[in-house]
Amino acid sequence: METSSPSLIGRWLDWLTTNLGRILISLIVPVVTFFVLWQGFIFLRESQAPKIVIVLVAIVWGVGGAALLYAVSNWLIEQLPQGVRPRLLPFVFVGPALAILAWYLAIPTFRTLIFSLQDANSMRFVGLENYIFAFTDRVMREAFRNNLLWMVFGTSFCVGLGLLIAVLADRSRFESAYKAIIFMPMAISFVGAGVIWKFVYTYKGEGAGISEIGLLNAIVLALGGQSQPWLQQPPWNNFFLIVIMIWLQTGFAMVVISSAIKGIPTDLLEAARVDGANEVQIFFRITIPYIQGTLLTVTTTIVIFSLKLFDIVRVMTGGNNGTNVIANEFYLQRFTYGHAGRASAIAVILLIAVIPIMIYNLRQFRERKAFR
Amino acid sequence: MKKNRILWIIASFMIVISFVLSACGGAATQAPPSETEPPPPVEQPTQAPVEQPTEPPAEEPSEPPAETEVPAAVPENLPPAGQELVDAYMGKFKGTVVTMAGPFTDADAVKFENSILAFEEATGIDIQYSGSKEFEASIRIQIEGGNAPDIVDFPQPGLLATFVSQGRAIDLSTVINPDWLKQNYIQSWLDMATMEGPNGPIMAGVWARANGKSSVWYPKKAFDEAGYQIPETWDELMALTQQIAEDGDTPWCIGIESGAATGWPMTDWIEDVMLRTTSLENYDRWVKGELKFDSPEVRRAVELVTAIWFNDSYVYGGRKAIPTTFFGDAPKPMFEDPPKCWLHRQGNFITTFFPEGLEPGVDYDFFYLPPIDEQYGRPVLGAGDIYAMFNDRPEVRAVIQYFSTGDSLKDWVKAGGAISPHNDSDLNWYQDPVTRKVAEMIKNATAFRFDGSDLMPGAVGAGSFWKSMTDFVSGSIDLDTALKQIDESWPR
């Protein structure tokens, strides 16, 4: 710089030369980071390497990549002037979550909404035709009815039994043993449970030289009854399927409720007993009101569960013989019949059906100040 | 500041690792294509098909089937299916992987794997086959998700047709020498493989396996000892049924449980009876959706079927057991001593599910499902597997070219359970007289029609037809509801 008078340009150049390094670094570092992550992605997508290598790379790439992204963006913000920093910093923390939410939840929901107004191949708009189908088709109406059965009976039995067992076990000497046994089926996947119960309900038919191998039919025969094709007689077969969910989910309800019961202060109970309340009164006047919030949470969780129920029906009956449910019909329409429009309409209906329960659930949370 | 330094260390570590990885990754993914750089145009008519006359397969003196034990040696009389197939035998694609998906599971999958073993050893191409009982649904997810296997085996041409109309399958007339195809398949197979794509008709696949379905299996030894006669007409069949029932046994073994595909054996029965009670034109119209399910023709066929199915003294286990019996287990009671049921109508692939150690022609045999109305002749219902190609790589071309040769099915034919649709296959491959009889039955048919449900659109052929018939058999819905439901589900 030959000029000695500090002109405007000169000062600007000065600033540039002293800060050039920083600016370059701020540009290069994100680019390099992005490049590194992209290379990792390409490797994972196209590699023919042994599985174990891919798994290791995926772990390092996933965890390390997230840390790296955070570190780089944090560092970038710190390069900025003091005034801007606090305003941008929150986005570093919230931004990725928001972006992922938008990408994986908001956009697909919106697209599903559009598909639901289009024809089988999502080529042209057909108005509300798919929704009309969803509410008038015989199979769909049957699916709605069955979901209602699942919701009412599945949920009430899960929560009711869970509550009963939790209260009774609370006074038992072998509490943990009981609870462990009831809780055990939770560890079994729905598909696995379906396979197990398929053997329970097996039916071989009647005639010369036929012996039943199903547990339930064996019991019925031992009691002198007639063997039955349990999964073929609507609407009763729905209840035989609901039993499976009760078997699986009661443990969940029981554990959550049980921990809530343990949270009731003993002095409260003792005070009630001193005042002369009997056990039934204590149960209805103290225990239930005290764990009301937990009960609601458990109930809504299981209701949502039964609304989106799919695995058991798919594995056990495939939706045949009047056991179809909404989620299975959705799957059939989309992947077996290839009708994207109807499938999307069913998905939207399912979503709308779940929303009120979700809102209620969230409001409960807010009242209990779970969120601030 | 200390924290920062740790972060920096992690970051630089990540960079180093990823550079190393990307170096490896790049090498691994780029190597195979460069090796096989020049994809020679297949159209070049390699040696014109002189050696083999285009006669039906039977009469041909079989070529000594290419022995492929010696690696990196092109078999002498390699069929002129395409250049890549030659390259493959020269070892150019050693170490490459071709993925395949299809519905073969259990015993079928083993036979398939065995039948391609020699090819894999000779060429070094690894054909990775994955079979699924949920094939109809899973393949759609894979293909529409842009993740199609290289080669897909469709037992339902109707399902393939939907992918072809979306422009997803590769036109095989650009992959396999068309002269060779004309030489190695009779025209009706080629016609059935030609499907309408977005830019006009394409050769959507090659037929790799066929089977005849109009066969009724019976335990021959016990059958003969009991003095039963093979029925030549439908009336005789019903009389035989009644006679067995009166002898205190159950005549028929029937089972339609098949996971997500439950119900398909019922549709086969109806199609077989349709062919015998109405004209071929009506059958074709029905398959196209022009003849409704709710029509006198279809009703008559269903009624004839249910006359057997819904008679509890005719069916092993009774009507209610039909939907809960796995189709592969259904024939097994035939081979107990004494047989618990005597007749089983099913395609020839069912022999795969028979208990081991049975001798074909001695322990079991089959007869042609007798005609009902003489004016419709002796039609045969059949089916097959069509292989379509979804990714265009040289090694995939080699494999699909290989599947267009009878050699690809030789071991399966020998093992039993498959009929070759290829002209260059040899009747001597059929090890047992029974399978040869099936091949002859197909040849002697007055008419051959493909399994209708496999030709119908997926929503019907792999959907409502199966489901409604299952519900009908189990008694959940009546026939009127079932037929209306199928008609309504037909995509318009």
Contacts between the chains, C-beta under 8 A, distances in Angstrom:
chain1	res1	chain2	res2	distance
A	32	B	15	6.9
A	33	B	11	7.7
A	36	B	14	6.2
A	36	B	15	5.3
A	36	B	18	4.6
A	36	B	19	7.8
A	37	B	18	7.8
A	39	B	18	5.0
A	39	B	19	7.4
A	39	B	21	7.0
A	39	B	22	3.8
A	39	B	25	7.6
A	40	B	18	5.1
A	40	B	21	6.7
A	40	B	22	7.7
A	42	B	22	6.9
A	42	B	25	6.4
A	43	B	18	7.7
A	43	B	21	4.9
A	43	B	22	5.9
A	43	B	24	7.6
A	43	B	25	3.8
A	46	B	25	6.4
A	46	B	28	7.8
A	46	B	29	4.7
A	47	B	24	8.0
A	47	B	25	5.3
A	47	B	28	6.3
A	47	B	29	7.5
A	48	B	28	5.5
A	48	B	29	7.5
A	48	B	97	7.3
A	49	B	24	7.3
A	49	B	25	7.9
A	49	B	28	6.9
A	57	B	21	6.2
A	60	B	14	7.6
A	60	B	17	6.6
A	61	B	18	7.5
A	64	B	10	6.6
A	64	B	13	7.8
A	64	B	14	4.9
A	65	B	14	7.4
A	67	B	7	7.4
A	67	B	10	6.1
A	68	B	10	7.0
A	68	B	11	5.4
A	68	B	14	5.4
A	71	B	7	4.3
A	71	B	8	7.9
A	71	B	10	7.3
A	71	B	11	6.0
A	72	B	11	7.3
A	75	B	4	7.7
A	75	B	7	8.0
A	120	B	491	6.3
A	121	B	166	7.5
A	137	B	488	7.7
A	138	B	481	7.2
A	138	B	485	6.6
A	139	B	485	7.3
A	202	B	324	7.1
A	203	B	320	7.0
A	203	B	321	6.4
A	203	B	324	5.0
A	204	B	317	5.9
A	204	B	321	6.1
A	204	B	324	7.6
A	204	B	325	7.9
A	205	B	316	6.9
A	205	B	317	2.2
A	205	B	318	4.8
A	205	B	320	6.3
A	205	B	321	2.7
A	205	B	324	7.7
A	205	B	325	7.5
A	206	B	312	7.2
A	206	B	317	6.6
A	206	B	318	4.9
A	206	B	320	7.8
A	206	B	321	7.5
A	207	B	250	5.6
A	207	B	312	7.7
A	207	B	316	6.1
A	207	B	317	5.7
A	207	B	318	6.1
A	208	B	248	7.3
A	208	B	249	7.2
A	208	B	250	6.8
A	208	B	340	7.0
A	209	B	336	7.9
A	209	B	340	5.4
A	210	B	316	7.6
A	210	B	317	5.9
A	210	B	321	8.0
A	210	B	340	7.9
A	229	B	320	4.5
A	229	B	321	7.1
A	229	B	323	7.7
A	229	B	324	6.0
A	229	B	474	7.2
A	231	B	324	7.4
A	232	B	320	6.3
A	232	B	323	6.3
A	232	B	324	7.2
A	232	B	474	4.2
A	232	B	475	7.1
A	232	B	476	7.1
A	233	B	475	7.9
A	233	B	476	8.0
A	234	B	476	5.2
A	314	B	260	7.7
A	318	B	259	7.2
A	318	B	260	5.4
A	318	B	262	5.8
A	318	B	467	7.8
A	319	B	467	7.3
A	320	B	262	6.2
A	320	B	263	7.6
A	320	B	323	7.2
A	320	B	467	5.9
A	320	B	470	4.7
A	320	B	471	5.9
A	320	B	474	7.2
A	320	B	476	7.6
A	321	B	323	7.3
A	321	B	470	7.1
A	321	B	471	5.7
A	321	B	474	4.9
A	321	B	476	4.5
A	322	B	471	7.1
A	322	B	476	4.8
A	322	B	477	7.8
A	331	B	137	7.2
A	332	B	463	6.7
A	335	B	137	4.0
A	335	B	138	7.8
A	335	B	140	5.1
A	335	B	141	6.0
A	336	B	136	5.8
A	336	B	137	5.3
A	336	B	140	7.7
A	336	B	260	7.5
A	336	B	458	6.5
A	336	B	459	7.6
A	336	B	462	6.0
A	336	B	463	5.3
A	337	B	458	6.0
A	337	B	459	3.7
A	337	B	463	4.9
A	337	B	489	7.4
A	337	B	491	7.9
A	338	B	140	6.3
A	338	B	162	6.1
A	338	B	458	5.6
A	338	B	459	6.8
A	339	B	459	6.6
A	339	B	491	7.4
